[in-house]
Amino acid sequence: MRKVKVKKHFSLLVLAVGIALATSCGSFIRTSLYLSGAESYYKYGNYERAIEYYDKVIALNENLDEAYNGKAKCLEALGEYEKSLEYCDKALEQNNNMADAYNTKGDALSSLSRFEEALENYKKAFELEPDESLCANNIAYTFNCLEKYEDALKYSEKAIKLNKNNDSAYINKGYALEGLGKTSEALDCYNKSAEINPSNPICFYNKGNLLESLGKSEKAIDCFDKALELDPNDLNALNSKGDSLNSLGEFEKAIDCFEQAIEVDPSYVDAYTNKIYCLYYQKKFSKCIEFSNQALDLFQDNQDIPWYIGDCYSALLDSDKAIEYYKKALEINPESTSLIVSICWEYYSLQDYDKAREYLGKAKDISPNDEGVLYLESQLKKQDLPEAERIVDFVKENYLYIDKVNNFEKLAEQFKAKNKVNIDDISQFIESVRLRDDMFTFFIYGDEYDLMKQEETVSQVESKVLESNIHYIKIKSFTESVSWEFKDIIDRIESHEDKVLVIDLRDNTGGVTSSSTDILNYLLPECTTSYIVYRNGSMYPYYSDKSFIKFKKILVLVNEYSASSSEILTLGLKKYLNNVVIIGHTTVGKGVGQLVYEDKAKKYMIYLVSFYWNVMEENIMEKRITPDVYVKGSDDSSYMKEIKRQAS
């Protein structure tokens, strides 16, 4: 009986152990299968599916560190960095010696720009696996992010020593050398990385950025193109290629790059701000404002966007709107001295000096020694002087012929001695110091002032198509807005190379110098279009960049009233292009320009001759511009006949 009993118990024991073993083996097998599936999905970039399988593993074995770390890697790859950190910590709770979990945690922290914390975790991983090149390279990367380039160089070299084929380590070494100013050695590293792994777009991207910083934009674009061949959706490469195209003056191509980046990722703010910059730089202010407002709806916390809108309105001489948008930018970044100074200058332009002083005080609280702040303060202090003294200082500092004025100091003292000056006093003073043969220094007020201000608000540009291949633009006067109105017109002309452009400057006595030089920038290749020479011999040059619009022929119409800015434009086109024909009558020959003193409240302006202007070292003062083709009479039909003859 005793043997039977023992045997029965033994049978029961074997059965219980067998069931337990079967259950345990089944769970182990399922865990292994799920883990293998998760790793496979992760390898091929299907991170959501991988997470599903890691969750199945965790449900079967909540103590498995590999599952938590695997899920953390997937979350990091999906950009869910905070959740990734959570699962890294769970992995490390199970195994605090898991180097890979520290690396994953470092990756997530780096993506959150928490580089000091990332460095701590990468170093822990390297302590656990001191022979692992990846760990040393991660440390090098983080030191680069912290701009500690000597340390980055040290660890990238350790990574290379551990694995001479670690292409990423060469990239980090190159970046560190670049930060240390060793550009030639940095290029060697990027080239070595590409040799080891020609399929890594980061190598070509970094090399492109380095070449761009060296002014080698075309070679930089080649590198960005290689990066984009490997990854057509590489946002950084698209953005940097656009920057390089900007440098070459290829603005439309640059905008194409930024628009591609926006299409890939509509939340990529850098592409928006760079497109805005392109539009602003080309003086396409209306388009820039329109696009910037669209971007502002998406990125309401970005200070650059309202700042650019403010700059556009400032260029359009709409100070009130400029102030509105500068203040929006300032709400985002209240400590920006540059923004506050911009607001100050707009109030200064409006001659609202009390408001300008209010914002000057705010700027001084933040940056009391800033050069821009100090200069603005000096200009505002001048407004505290009596009106007569301000006018005397303006004439004394700027009049081109001051050395030829007899008894200037005596005349100035007599003028300043008056307690308050009226319009007649100012007019008499300007007449008393103006040289008799200086016909370009004058004083306007009252109705003439109102007419001048009205002219600034009315378009001075007219355009029409004379024939399918002849486009005509009439510029009546060079106000601030003329150049970008002109640009809008020629941008709409298709197949420029096959068209004849007619620029009518008849009866145009001049205006704002920069408007004429801007038009030269649009139509000329890279060059110094002109420069102005002040009384003290200092010069201010105007440039044309590499981007320009080429026409089959340009015809410039002038007459005996074409002067100043009209002559700058005419002479600049003729000097630099071989397809320009000047048609009409001999011009005025005004080789000087004026600065303007204005009092908006009392409604007067002083136009004061202050500089000479030259084109290729030629000044036409009293020499005038002789047309290539002289037209008899002044009626339009005579000019039109010659236009058609030239265009045929």
C-alpha positions as CSV (number, residue, x, y, z in Angstrom):
1,M,0.0,0.0,0.0
2,R,2.8,2.4,0.8
3,K,4.5,1.9,-2.6
4,V,1.2,2.6,-4.5
5,K,0.7,5.8,-2.5
6,V,4.2,6.9,-3.2
7,K,3.8,6.2,-6.9
8,K,0.6,8.1,-7.1
9,H,2.2,11.2,-5.5
10,F,5.1,10.9,-7.9
11,S,2.7,10.8,-10.9
12,L,0.9,13.9,-9.7
13,L,4.2,15.7,-9.2
14,V,5.3,14.9,-12.7
15,L,2.0,16.1,-14.1
16,A,2.2,19.4,-12.3
17,V,5.8,20.1,-13.3
18,G,4.9,19.1,-16.9
19,I,2.1,21.7,-17.1
20,A,4.3,24.4,-15.5
21,L,7.1,23.7,-18.0
22,A,4.7,23.7,-20.9
23,T,3.2,27.0,-19.8
24,S,6.7,28.5,-19.2
25,C,8.1,27.3,-22.5
26,G,5.1,28.7,-24.4
27,S,5.4,32.1,-22.8
28,F,9.2,32.2,-23.4
29,I,8.7,31.2,-27.1
30,R,6.0,33.8,-27.6
31,T,8.2,36.5,-25.9
32,S,11.1,35.6,-28.1
33,L,8.9,35.6,-31.2
34,Y,7.4,39.0,-30.3
35,L,10.8,40.4,-29.5
36,S,12.2,39.2,-32.8
37,G,9.3,40.7,-34.6
38,A,9.6,44.0,-32.8
39,E,13.3,44.2,-33.7
40,S,12.6,43.4,-37.3
41,Y,10.0,46.1,-37.6
42,Y,12.4,48.6,-35.9
43,K,15.2,47.7,-38.3
44,Y,13.0,48.5,-41.3
45,G,11.6,51.8,-39.9
46,N,8.1,50.6,-39.0
47,Y,8.3,52.0,-35.5
48,E,4.5,52.0,-34.8
49,R,4.3,48.3,-35.6
50,A,7.5,47.6,-33.6
51,I,5.9,49.3,-30.5
52,E,2.9,47.1,-30.8
53,Y,5.2,44.0,-30.5
54,Y,7.3,45.5,-27.7
55,D,4.0,46.0,-25.8
56,K,3.2,42.4,-26.3
57,V,6.6,41.4,-24.9
58,I,6.1,43.7,-21.9
59,A,2.7,42.2,-21.3
60,L,4.3,38.7,-21.2
61,N,7.4,39.8,-19.2
62,E,7.3,43.1,-17.4
63,N,10.8,42.7,-16.2
64,L,12.5,42.5,-19.6
65,D,14.9,45.4,-20.0
66,E,15.3,44.9,-23.8
67,A,11.6,45.5,-24.4
68,Y,11.6,48.8,-22.6
69,N,14.7,50.0,-24.3
70,G,13.4,48.8,-27.7
71,K,10.2,50.7,-27.2
72,A,12.2,53.8,-26.1
73,K,14.2,53.6,-29.3
74,C,11.0,53.5,-31.4
75,L,9.5,56.5,-29.5
76,E,12.8,58.5,-30.0
77,A,12.7,57.7,-33.7
78,L,9.1,59.0,-33.9
79,G,10.0,62.2,-32.1
80,E,8.2,61.4,-28.9
81,Y,11.2,62.2,-26.8
82,E,9.6,62.6,-23.4
83,K,7.9,59.2,-23.7
84,S,11.2,57.7,-24.9
85,L,12.9,59.0,-21.7
86,E,10.1,57.3,-19.6
87,Y,10.8,53.9,-21.1
88,C,14.6,54.4,-20.9
89,D,14.2,54.8,-17.2
90,K,12.0,51.7,-17.0
91,A,14.8,49.7,-18.9
92,L,17.4,51.0,-16.4
93,E,15.2,50.1,-13.4
94,Q,15.5,46.5,-14.7
95,N,19.2,46.8,-15.5
96,N,21.2,49.8,-14.5
97,N,24.2,48.5,-16.4
98,M,22.5,48.5,-19.8
99,A,24.8,50.7,-22.0
100,D,22.3,50.8,-24.9
101,A,19.6,52.2,-22.7
102,Y,21.9,55.1,-21.6
103,N,22.7,55.7,-25.3
104,T,19.0,55.8,-26.1
105,K,18.3,58.2,-23.3
106,G,21.2,60.4,-24.5
107,D,19.7,60.4,-28.0
108,A,16.3,61.6,-26.6
109,L,17.9,64.2,-24.4
110,S,19.9,65.5,-27.3
111,S,16.8,65.8,-29.4
112,L,15.3,67.9,-26.7
113,S,18.6,70.1,-26.7
114,R,19.3,69.0,-23.1
115,F,22.9,68.4,-24.0
116,E,24.5,68.4,-20.6
117,E,22.1,65.6,-19.4
118,A,22.7,63.7,-22.7
119,L,26.4,63.9,-22.1
120,E,26.1,62.4,-18.7
121,N,24.2,59.4,-20.1
122,Y,26.6,58.9,-23.1
123,K,29.5,59.0,-20.7
124,K,27.8,56.3,-18.5
125,A,27.3,54.1,-21.6
126,F,31.0,54.6,-22.5
127,E,32.1,53.6,-19.0
128,L,30.1,50.4,-19.3
129,E,31.4,49.7,-22.9
130,P,34.8,51.4,-23.2
131,D,35.6,49.5,-26.4
132,E,32.5,50.7,-28.2
133,S,33.2,53.3,-30.9
134,L,29.6,54.4,-31.0
135,C,29.7,55.5,-27.4
136,A,32.7,57.7,-27.8
137,N,31.2,59.2,-31.0
138,N,28.0,60.1,-29.2
139,I,30.1,62.0,-26.6
140,A,31.9,63.8,-29.4
141,Y,28.6,64.7,-31.0
142,T,27.3,66.2,-27.7
143,F,30.5,68.2,-27.1
144,N,30.1,69.7,-30.6
145,C,26.5,70.7,-29.7
146,L,27.9,72.4,-26.6
147,E,30.5,74.1,-28.8
148,K,33.3,72.4,-26.7
149,Y,35.3,71.6,-29.8
150,E,38.6,70.5,-28.1
151,D,36.6,67.9,-26.1
152,A,34.7,66.9,-29.2
153,L,37.9,66.4,-31.2
154,K,39.3,64.2,-28.4
155,Y,36.4,61.9,-28.3
156,S,35.9,61.7,-32.0
157,E,39.6,60.6,-32.3
158,K,38.9,57.9,-29.6
159,A,35.9,56.7,-31.7
160,I,38.1,56.5,-34.8
161,K,40.8,54.6,-32.9
162,L,38.3,52.1,-31.7
163,N,36.8,51.8,-35.3
164,K,38.7,53.3,-38.2
165,N,35.6,52.8,-40.4
166,N,33.3,54.8,-38.2
167,D,32.2,57.4,-40.8
168,S,30.1,59.3,-38.3
169,A,33.2,59.8,-36.1
170,Y,34.9,61.5,-39.0
171,I,31.9,63.8,-39.4
172,N,32.1,64.8,-35.8
173,K,35.8,65.3,-36.0
174,G,35.4,67.5,-39.1
175,Y,32.7,69.5,-37.3
176,A,35.0,70.0,-34.3
177,L,37.9,71.0,-36.5
178,E,35.6,73.4,-38.3
179,G,34.7,75.0,-34.9
180,L,38.4,75.4,-34.2
181,G,38.9,77.2,-37.4
182,K,40.9,74.3,-39.1
183,T,38.8,74.3,-42.2
184,S,41.3,72.4,-44.4
185,E,41.5,69.5,-42.0
186,A,37.8,69.6,-41.5
187,L,37.3,69.1,-45.3
188,D,39.7,66.2,-45.2
189,C,37.6,64.5,-42.5
190,Y,34.3,65.0,-44.5
191,N,36.0,63.5,-47.5
192,K,37.2,60.5,-45.5
193,S,33.7,60.0,-44.2
194,A,32.3,60.0,-47.7
195,E,35.0,57.6,-48.8
196,I,34.0,55.2,-46.0
197,N,30.3,55.6,-46.5
198,P,29.2,57.4,-49.6
199,S,25.5,56.9,-48.7
200,N,25.5,59.1,-45.6
201,P,23.8,62.4,-46.5
202,I,25.0,64.1,-43.3
203,C,28.6,64.1,-44.6
204,F,27.7,66.0,-47.8
205,Y,25.4,68.3,-45.8
206,N,28.2,69.3,-43.4
207,K,30.8,69.6,-46.2
208,G,28.3,71.9,-48.1
209,N,27.9,74.2,-45.1
210,L,31.6,74.4,-44.7
211,L,32.1,75.3,-48.3
212,E,29.4,77.9,-48.1
213,S,31.1,79.5,-45.1
214,L,34.3,79.7,-47.3
215,G,32.3,81.6,-50.0
216,K,32.3,78.6,-52.3
217,S,28.6,78.6,-53.0
218,E,28.6,76.6,-56.2
219,K,30.6,73.8,-54.7
220,A,28.4,73.9,-51.6
221,I,25.3,73.4,-53.8
222,D,27.0,70.3,-55.4
223,C,27.3,68.8,-51.9
224,F,23.7,69.6,-51.0
225,D,22.6,68.1,-54.3
226,K,24.4,64.9,-53.3
227,A,22.8,64.9,-49.9
228,L,19.4,65.3,-51.6
229,E,20.1,62.5,-54.1
230,L,20.5,60.2,-51.0
231,D,17.5,61.8,-49.2
232,P,15.2,63.9,-51.3
233,N,13.3,65.0,-48.2
234,D,16.3,66.2,-46.2
235,L,15.0,69.5,-44.8
236,N,18.4,70.8,-43.7
237,A,19.9,70.1,-47.2
238,L,17.0,71.8,-48.9
239,N,17.2,74.8,-46.6
240,S,21.0,75.1,-46.9
241,K,20.9,74.8,-50.7
242,G,18.4,77.7,-50.7
243,D,20.8,79.7,-48.6
244,S,23.7,79.1,-51.1
245,L,21.4,80.0,-54.0
246,N,20.7,83.2,-52.2
247,S,24.4,83.9,-52.0
248,L,24.6,83.5,-55.8
249,G,21.6,85.8,-56.3
250,E,19.5,83.0,-57.6
251,F,16.5,84.0,-55.5
252,E,13.8,82.3,-57.4
253,K,15.6,79.0,-57.3
254,A,16.2,79.6,-53.6
255,I,12.5,80.1,-53.1
256,D,11.9,76.8,-54.9
257,C,14.1,75.0,-52.3
258,F,12.3,76.6,-49.4
259,E,8.9,75.7,-50.9
260,Q,10.0,72.1,-51.3
261,A,11.0,72.0,-47.7
262,I,7.6,73.4,-46.7
263,E,5.9,70.8,-48.8
264,V,7.9,68.0,-47.0
265,D,7.2,69.5,-43.6
266,P,4.7,72.3,-43.3
267,S,5.9,72.9,-39.7
268,Y,9.6,73.6,-40.7
269,V,9.8,77.2,-39.7
270,D,13.3,77.9,-41.1
271,A,12.0,77.4,-44.6
272,Y,9.3,80.0,-44.1
273,T,11.7,82.6,-42.6
274,N,14.2,82.0,-45.4
275,K,11.6,82.5,-48.1
276,I,10.5,85.7,-46.3
277,Y,14.1,86.9,-46.4
278,C,14.3,86.2,-50.2
279,L,11.2,88.2,-50.9
280,Y,12.3,91.0,-48.6
281,Y,15.8,91.2,-50.1
282,Q,14.3,91.4,-53.6
283,K,12.1,94.3,-52.4
284,K,9.0,92.3,-53.2
285,F,7.4,93.9,-50.1
286,S,3.8,93.3,-50.9
287,K,4.4,89.6,-51.6
288,C,6.6,89.4,-48.5
289,I,3.9,90.9,-46.3
290,E,1.3,88.5,-47.7
291,F,3.4,85.4,-47.2
292,S,4.6,86.5,-43.8
293,N,1.1,86.9,-42.5
294,Q,0.3,83.4,-43.6
295,A,3.4,82.2,-41.8
296,L,2.5,84.2,-38.7
297,D,-0.8,82.3,-38.4
298,L,1.3,79.1,-38.2
299,F,4.1,80.3,-36.0
300,Q,2.7,82.9,-33.6
301,D,5.7,82.7,-31.3
302,N,8.3,83.4,-33.9
303,Q,9.7,86.9,-33.6
304,D,11.4,87.1,-37.0
305,I,8.1,86.9,-38.9
306,P,6.4,90.1,-37.5
307,W,9.9,91.7,-37.5
308,Y,10.2,91.2,-41.3
309,I,6.7,92.5,-41.8
310,G,7.7,95.6,-39.8
311,D,10.8,96.0,-42.0
312,C,8.6,95.8,-45.2
313,Y,6.3,98.5,-43.9
314,S,9.3,100.6,-42.9
315,A,10.6,100.3,-46.5
316,L,7.2,101.3,-47.8
317,L,7.4,104.4,-45.6
318,D,4.4,103.3,-43.5
319,S,5.8,103.9,-40.1
320,D,2.5,103.3,-38.2
321,K,2.2,99.8,-39.6
322,A,5.9,99.2,-39.1
323,I,5.5,100.1,-35.4
324,E,2.5,97.8,-35.1
325,Y,4.4,94.7,-36.2
326,Y,7.6,95.6,-34.5
327,K,5.6,95.7,-31.3
328,K,4.1,92.3,-32.0
329,A,7.7,91.0,-32.4
330,L,8.7,92.7,-29.2
331,E,5.8,91.0,-27.3
332,I,7.6,87.7,-28.2
333,N,11.0,89.0,-27.3
334,P,10.8,91.9,-24.9
335,E,14.6,92.0,-24.4
336,S,15.5,92.7,-28.0
337,T,17.4,95.9,-28.1
338,S,17.4,95.9,-32.0
339,L,13.6,95.7,-32.1
340,I,13.2,98.6,-29.6
341,V,15.7,100.7,-31.6
342,S,13.7,99.9,-34.8
343,I,10.5,101.2,-33.0
344,C,12.5,104.3,-31.9
345,W,13.5,105.1,-35.4
346,E,10.0,104.8,-36.8
347,Y,8.8,107.3,-34.1
348,Y,11.8,109.5,-35.0
349,S,10.7,109.3,-38.7
350,L,7.2,110.4,-37.7
351,Q,8.9,113.2,-35.7
352,D,7.1,111.9,-32.6
353,Y,10.2,112.5,-30.5
354,D,8.5,112.0,-27.1
355,K,7.6,108.4,-28.1
356,A,11.1,107.9,-29.5
357,R,12.6,108.9,-26.2
358,E,10.2,106.6,-24.3
359,Y,11.5,103.6,-26.3
360,L,15.1,104.8,-26.1
361,G,14.8,104.6,-22.3
362,K,13.7,101.0,-22.6
363,A,16.6,100.2,-24.9
364,K,19.1,101.9,-22.5
365,D,17.7,99.8,-19.6
366,I,18.7,96.7,-21.6
367,S,21.8,97.7,-23.4
368,P,23.1,101.1,-22.2
369,N,26.4,100.8,-24.2
370,D,24.9,99.5,-27.5
371,E,26.3,101.6,-30.4
372,G,22.9,101.8,-32.0
373,V,21.3,103.0,-28.8
374,L,24.1,105.6,-28.3
375,Y,23.8,106.9,-31.8
376,L,20.0,107.2,-31.6
377,E,20.4,109.1,-28.3
378,S,22.8,111.6,-29.9
379,Q,20.2,112.2,-32.7
380,L,17.4,112.7,-30.3
381,K,19.5,115.2,-28.2
382,K,19.8,117.3,-31.4
383,Q,16.1,117.7,-31.4
384,D,16.3,119.4,-28.0
385,L,18.2,122.3,-29.7
386,P,16.5,125.4,-30.9
387,E,15.1,125.1,-34.4
388,A,17.5,127.7,-35.9
389,E,20.5,125.9,-34.4
390,R,19.4,122.5,-35.8
391,I,19.1,124.1,-39.3
392,V,22.5,125.7,-39.0
393,D,24.1,122.4,-37.9
394,F,22.4,120.6,-40.8
395,V,23.8,123.1,-43.4
396,K,27.3,123.3,-41.7
397,E,27.7,119.5,-41.6
398,N,26.3,118.7,-45.1
399,Y,26.5,121.6,-47.6
400,L,28.9,120.6,-50.3
401,Y,30.0,124.1,-51.0
402,I,30.3,125.4,-47.4
403,D,33.9,126.4,-47.8
404,K,32.9,128.8,-50.6
405,V,30.3,130.6,-48.6
406,N,31.4,134.1,-47.5
407,N,30.7,135.0,-43.8
408,F,28.9,131.7,-43.1
409,E,29.6,131.9,-39.3
410,K,28.3,135.5,-39.1
411,L,25.2,134.6,-41.1
412,A,24.6,131.6,-38.9
413,E,25.0,133.5,-35.6
414,Q,22.6,136.1,-36.8
415,F,20.0,133.4,-37.7
416,K,20.5,131.6,-34.4
417,A,20.2,134.8,-32.4
418,K,16.5,134.9,-33.2
419,N,14.4,133.5,-30.4
420,K,11.9,131.7,-32.7
421,V,12.2,131.4,-36.5
422,N,9.4,131.5,-39.0
423,I,9.1,130.3,-42.6
424,D,10.4,133.6,-44.0
425,D,13.4,133.6,-41.6
426,I,14.4,130.1,-42.7
427,S,13.9,130.9,-46.4
428,Q,16.1,134.0,-46.1
429,F,18.8,132.1,-44.3
430,I,19.0,129.4,-46.9
431,E,19.1,132.0,-49.7
432,S,21.9,133.9,-47.9
433,V,24.2,130.9,-47.7
434,R,23.4,129.3,-51.0
435,L,25.9,129.9,-53.8
436,R,24.4,131.9,-56.6
437,D,25.2,129.2,-59.2
438,D,23.9,126.4,-57.0
439,M,20.5,125.9,-58.6
440,F,19.9,122.6,-56.7
441,T,19.8,123.9,-53.1
442,F,16.3,125.3,-52.4
443,F,13.6,125.7,-49.8
444,I,10.0,124.6,-50.2
445,Y,7.0,125.1,-47.9
446,G,3.2,125.5,-47.9
447,D,1.4,124.4,-51.1
448,E,4.7,123.3,-52.7
449,Y,5.4,121.1,-49.6
450,D,1.9,119.6,-49.8
451,L,2.4,118.8,-53.5
452,M,5.7,117.2,-52.8
453,K,4.2,115.0,-50.1
454,Q,1.3,114.1,-52.3
455,E,3.7,113.0,-55.0
456,E,5.2,110.5,-52.6
457,T,1.8,108.8,-52.1
458,V,0.9,108.6,-55.9
459,S,2.5,106.0,-58.2
460,Q,5.2,107.6,-60.4
461,V,5.4,104.6,-62.7
462,E,3.3,103.7,-65.7
463,S,3.7,100.7,-68.0
464,K,2.2,99.3,-71.1
465,V,2.9,96.8,-73.9
466,L,3.6,98.8,-77.1
467,E,3.9,95.7,-79.2
468,S,4.3,92.0,-78.4
469,N,8.1,92.4,-78.1
470,I,8.2,96.0,-76.7
471,H,7.5,96.8,-73.1
472,Y,7.3,100.5,-72.1
473,I,7.8,101.9,-68.5
474,K,7.5,105.6,-67.8
475,I,9.1,106.9,-64.6
476,K,7.9,110.4,-63.8
477,S,9.9,110.9,-60.6
478,F,12.2,108.8,-58.4
479,T,10.2,108.4,-55.1
480,E,11.0,105.7,-52.6
481,S,8.5,103.2,-54.0
482,V,9.5,103.5,-57.7
483,S,12.2,100.8,-57.6
484,W,10.0,98.0,-56.3
485,E,7.1,99.1,-58.6
486,F,9.5,98.8,-61.5
487,K,10.6,95.4,-60.2
488,D,7.1,94.1,-60.0
489,I,6.5,95.1,-63.6
490,I,9.6,93.6,-65.1
491,D,9.1,90.4,-63.1
492,R,5.8,89.9,-64.9
493,I,7.4,90.1,-68.4
494,E,8.0,86.7,-69.8
495,S,11.0,85.7,-72.0
496,H,13.0,88.8,-71.1
497,E,15.8,87.9,-73.5
498,D,13.5,88.2,-76.5
499,K,12.0,91.6,-75.4
500,V,12.9,95.2,-75.8
501,L,12.5,97.3,-72.7
502,V,11.8,101.0,-73.1
503,I,12.5,103.2,-70.0
504,D,11.1,106.7,-70.4
505,L,12.8,109.3,-68.3
506,R,11.8,112.4,-70.1
507,D,10.9,115.3,-67.9
508,N,12.1,113.3,-64.9
509,T,14.2,115.7,-62.8
510,G,15.3,113.1,-60.3
511,G,14.5,112.2,-56.8
512,V,15.7,109.5,-54.4
513,T,19.1,108.2,-55.5
514,S,18.6,104.7,-54.1
515,S,15.6,104.2,-56.3
516,S,17.7,104.6,-59.5
517,T,20.5,102.5,-58.1
518,D,18.0,99.7,-57.1
519,I,16.8,99.6,-60.7
520,L,20.5,99.3,-61.9
521,N,20.8,96.4,-59.5
522,Y,17.9,94.7,-61.2
523,L,19.2,95.2,-64.7
524,L,23.0,94.9,-64.3
525,P,25.3,92.0,-63.6
526,E,27.6,92.0,-60.5
527,C,29.3,95.4,-60.3
528,T,29.6,98.7,-58.5
529,T,26.8,100.6,-60.2
530,S,27.8,104.0,-58.9
531,Y,29.0,105.8,-55.8
532,I,28.5,109.1,-54.1
533,V,31.3,111.3,-52.8
534,Y,30.8,113.5,-49.8
535,R,32.5,116.8,-49.0
536,N,35.2,115.2,-46.8
537,G,36.2,112.7,-49.5
538,S,34.4,109.7,-48.0
539,M,32.5,107.6,-50.5
540,Y,29.3,105.4,-50.4
541,P,29.1,102.7,-53.1
542,Y,26.0,101.2,-54.6
543,Y,26.3,97.6,-55.8
544,S,24.5,95.2,-58.2
545,D,24.5,91.5,-57.2
546,K,24.9,88.5,-59.4
547,S,21.1,88.3,-60.1
548,F,19.8,90.4,-62.9
549,I,17.2,90.4,-65.7
550,K,18.5,90.5,-69.2
551,F,16.6,92.1,-72.1
552,K,17.3,91.8,-75.8
553,K,17.7,95.6,-75.9
554,I,17.1,98.5,-73.5
555,L,16.0,101.9,-74.9
556,V,16.3,104.9,-72.6
557,L,14.3,108.0,-73.5
558,V,15.6,111.4,-72.2
559,N,15.3,115.1,-72.8
560,E,16.6,118.4,-71.6
561,Y,14.7,118.0,-68.3
562,S,16.1,114.5,-67.4
563,A,18.4,115.0,-64.4
564,S,20.0,113.6,-61.3
565,S,18.7,110.1,-60.6
566,S,17.5,109.9,-64.2
567,E,21.1,110.5,-65.3
568,I,22.4,107.9,-62.8
569,L,20.2,105.3,-64.3
570,T,20.9,106.3,-67.9
571,L,24.7,106.4,-67.5
572,G,24.8,103.3,-65.4
573,L,23.0,101.2,-68.0
574,K,25.0,102.7,-70.9
575,K,28.4,102.1,-69.1
576,Y,27.8,98.5,-68.2
577,L,25.7,97.0,-71.0
578,N,26.3,96.8,-74.7
579,N,22.7,96.7,-75.7
580,V,21.5,100.1,-74.5
581,V,20.5,102.9,-76.8
582,I,19.9,106.5,-75.4
583,I,17.2,108.3,-77.4
584,G,16.2,111.9,-77.3
585,H,17.8,115.2,-76.3
586,T,20.9,116.1,-74.2
587,T,20.2,115.9,-70.5
588,V,20.6,118.5,-67.7
589,G,24.0,117.4,-66.4
590,K,23.3,117.3,-62.6
591,G,26.1,115.4,-61.1
592,V,25.2,116.2,-57.5
593,G,22.6,115.1,-55.0
594,Q,20.9,116.5,-52.0
595,L,20.1,115.7,-48.4
596,V,16.7,116.9,-47.1
597,Y,15.8,118.5,-43.8
598,E,12.1,118.3,-43.1
599,D,9.8,119.6,-40.4
600,K,6.5,117.8,-40.7
601,A,4.6,120.0,-38.3
602,K,5.6,123.3,-39.9
603,K,5.4,121.8,-43.4
604,Y,8.7,122.7,-45.0
605,M,11.8,121.0,-46.5
606,I,15.3,122.2,-47.2
607,Y,17.0,120.5,-50.2
608,L,20.7,120.9,-49.7
609,V,23.4,119.9,-52.2
610,S,25.6,117.4,-50.2
611,F,27.4,115.1,-52.5
612,Y,28.7,114.3,-56.0
613,W,27.8,111.1,-57.7
614,N,29.9,109.1,-60.2
615,V,29.5,106.2,-62.5
616,M,32.7,104.4,-63.3
617,E,34.6,107.5,-62.1
618,E,32.6,109.8,-64.4
619,N,30.7,112.7,-63.1
620,I,28.5,114.6,-65.6
621,M,28.2,117.9,-63.7
622,E,27.9,120.5,-66.4
623,K,28.9,117.9,-69.0
624,R,25.5,116.3,-69.5
625,I,24.6,113.0,-71.3
626,T,24.4,113.1,-75.1
627,P,21.9,110.7,-76.7
628,D,23.0,108.0,-79.1
629,V,20.1,108.9,-81.3
630,Y,18.9,112.5,-81.4
631,V,15.1,113.0,-81.9
632,K,13.8,116.2,-83.4
633,G,11.0,117.7,-81.5
634,S,9.4,116.6,-78.3
635,D,6.2,114.9,-79.4
636,D,5.6,111.2,-78.6
637,S,5.3,110.2,-82.3
638,S,8.9,111.2,-83.0
639,Y,10.1,109.0,-80.2
640,M,7.7,106.2,-81.0
641,K,9.0,106.1,-84.6
642,E,12.6,105.6,-83.3
643,I,11.5,103.0,-80.7
644,K,10.0,100.8,-83.4
645,R,13.0,101.3,-85.7
646,Q,15.4,100.2,-82.9
647,A,13.2,97.2,-81.9
648,S,12.9,95.9,-85.5
